[in-house]
């Protein structure tokens, strides 16, 4: 009797062996072979994680996200649905990204204000919240402890050092509001009408605008 025949008989008569060699169900997300996914993480359906990225323990990533190359997420980070994170971005503990946030290549999040290599400050992490639909440009820096409002737009290279209003267009070091951006990522003119979609906005006082529904 050949070795193959003996293996076949073993599979037919040993239930535990059949279960051991059964094909395991594939995850609902895709992770490149070079990516590192720790235990105790949640990753939503349709999400893709590319080369040499690392998702650390107790992190949550929503559905249909796109995680680029050399991205670090976590530990204890929450990312919503439809988020796009480009290459070379680290999302540290204390940062929360809501749905449909865009993070450009090499943008930076901090989690303490005054780090020192020789001083442990994990108990001083400050929370950063990036709200739904906001965009952060390449090489921008978001200093911890602040909130970026819905559909705000942080220009490439800007340094955010304070809270950002919804729909605000921020640029410079430190970042200052230089205009307003629509839900669709178009700069608004004086009439506050989106040239792409026709969505209309109005002054809401205290350096704020809101969409007219």
C-alpha positions in Angstrom: 0.0 0.0 0.0 1.4 3.4 -0.9 1.9 6.3 1.4 -0.8 8.3 -0.4 -3.3 5.4 0.1 -2.6 5.3 3.8 -3.1 9.0 4.1 -6.4 8.8 2.3 -7.6 6.0 4.6 -6.6 8.1 7.7 -8.5 11.1 6.4 -11.6 8.9 5.8 -11.6 7.4 9.3 -10.2 10.1 11.5 -12.5 13.1 11.9 -10.1 15.2 13.9 -7.4 14.7 11.3 -9.8 15.9 8.5 -10.7 19.0 10.6 -7.0 19.7 11.1 -6.2 19.7 7.4 -9.4 21.4 6.4 -9.0 24.6 4.4 -9.4 27.6 6.8 -11.9 30.3 5.9 -10.3 33.3 4.2 -10.6 36.7 6.0 -13.0 39.2 4.5 -10.1 41.7 4.0 -6.8 41.5 2.1 -3.4 41.8 3.7 -0.2 41.6 1.6 2.1 38.7 2.6 4.6 41.2 4.0 2.1 42.9 6.3 2.0 42.2 10.0 -1.4 41.8 11.7 -1.3 41.3 15.5 -3.8 39.3 17.4 -6.9 40.9 18.9 -7.6 43.3 16.0 -10.8 43.9 14.0 -10.6 44.5 10.3 -13.7 45.1 8.2 -14.8 43.6 5.0 -13.2 44.8 1.8 -10.2 46.5 3.5 -6.8 46.2 1.8 -3.5 46.4 3.7 -0.3 46.7 1.6 3.4 46.0 1.9 5.2 46.0 5.2 2.3 47.6 7.1 1.7 46.7 10.7 -1.6 46.7 12.6 -1.0 46.5 16.3 -3.1 44.8 19.0 -6.6 46.1 20.0 -7.0 48.3 16.9 -10.1 48.5 14.8 -10.2 49.2 11.1 -13.6 49.6 9.3 -14.8 48.3 6.0 -13.4 49.2 2.6 -10.4 51.0 3.9 -7.2 51.3 1.8 -4.0 51.1 3.9 -0.8 51.8 1.9 2.7 50.6 2.3 4.8 51.0 5.5 1.8 52.1 7.6 1.7 51.5 11.3 -1.7 51.5 13.1 -2.1 51.2 16.8 -2.2 49.9 19.4 -5.7 50.9 20.6 -6.5 52.9 17.4 -10.0 53.2 15.9 -10.4 53.8 12.1 -13.8 54.1 10.5 -15.1 52.9 7.1 -13.8 54.0 3.8 -10.6 55.5 5.1 -7.6 55.9 2.8 -4.1 56.0 4.4 -1.2 56.6 2.0 2.3 55.3 2.4 4.6 56.0 5.4 2.0 57.1 7.9 1.9 56.1 11.6 -1.5 56.3 13.4 -0.5 56.3 17.1 -2.6 55.4 20.2 -4.9 58.3 21.0 -5.7 59.0 17.3 -9.3 58.3 16.0 -10.2 58.6 12.3 -13.8 58.6 11.5 -15.4 57.5 8.2 -13.9 58.5 4.8 -10.8 60.3 6.2 -7.9 60.7 3.8 -4.3 60.7 5.1 -1.7 61.8 2.5 1.8 60.3 2.2 4.1 60.8 5.2 1.6 62.9 7.2 2.4 62.9 10.9 0.3 62.4 14.0 1.8 63.1 17.5 0.6 61.8 20.8 2.5 63.8 23.4 3.4 67.5 23.2 6.9 67.4 24.7 8.5 64.0 24.0 11.9 63.1 25.4 13.7 59.8 24.5 14.7 59.3 28.2 11.3 60.1 29.8 8.3 57.8 29.8 5.1 59.8 29.0 2.6 57.2 28.0 0.2 58.5 30.7 0.3 61.9 28.9 -1.0 60.8 25.5 -3.5 63.4 24.2 -6.5 62.4 22.1 -6.7 63.5 18.4 -10.0 63.2 16.5 -10.3 63.5 12.8 -13.9 63.7 11.8 -15.7 62.3 8.8 -14.5 63.2 5.4 -11.5 65.3 6.4 -8.4 65.3 4.3 -4.8 65.6 5.5 -2.2 66.5 2.9 1.2 64.9 2.3 3.8 65.7 5.0 1.3 67.7 7.1 1.6 67.4 10.9 -1.3 67.2 13.3 -0.2 68.0 16.9 -2.0 65.9 19.4 -5.0 67.1 21.5 -7.0 68.7 18.7 -10.1 67.9 16.6 -10.2 68.3 12.9 -13.8 69.0 11.8 -15.8 67.2 9.2 -14.6 67.7 5.6 -11.8 70.0 6.6 -8.8 70.1 4.3 -5.3 70.3 5.7 -2.8 71.4 3.0 0.4 69.6 2.3 3.1 70.5 4.8 0.8 72.4 7.2 1.2 72.0 10.9 -2.0 71.9 12.8 -1.7 73.3 16.4 -5.4 74.0 17.2 -8.9 72.7 16.6 -10.0 73.0 13.0 -13.6 73.9 12.0 -15.7 71.8 9.6 -15.0 72.6 5.9 -12.0 74.8 6.8 -9.0 74.9 4.3 -5.9 75.1 6.5 -2.3 75.9 5.3 1.0 77.1 6.7 3.1 76.7 9.8 1.3 77.0 12.1 -1.8 76.3 10.0 -4.3 79.1 9.5 -7.6 79.0 7.7 -7.2 80.4 4.2 -10.6 79.5 2.8 -13.4 76.9 2.9 -13.7 73.5 1.2 -16.8 71.8 0.1 -17.9 68.2 0.9 -16.6 67.3 -2.5 -13.1 68.7 -2.0 -13.6 71.9 -4.0 -12.6 75.3 -2.8 -15.6 77.5 -2.2 -15.9 81.1 -3.6 -17.6 84.0 -1.9 -21.0 82.5 -2.8 -20.2 79.4 -0.8 -21.5 77.1 -3.6 -19.6 74.0 -4.6 -18.6 74.3 -8.3 -18.6 70.5 -8.6 -21.8 69.4 -6.9 -23.8 72.6 -6.4 -24.0 72.0 -2.7 -24.7 75.3 -0.9 -23.3 76.5 2.4 -23.9 79.5 4.7 -22.1 81.5 7.3 -22.8 79.9 10.7 -20.9 82.5 12.8 -17.7 82.3 14.8 -15.6 81.3 11.9 -17.9 78.4 10.9 -20.0 77.5 7.9 -22.6 74.8 7.5 -24.2 73.0 4.6 -27.7 74.1 3.6 -29.8 71.0 3.5 
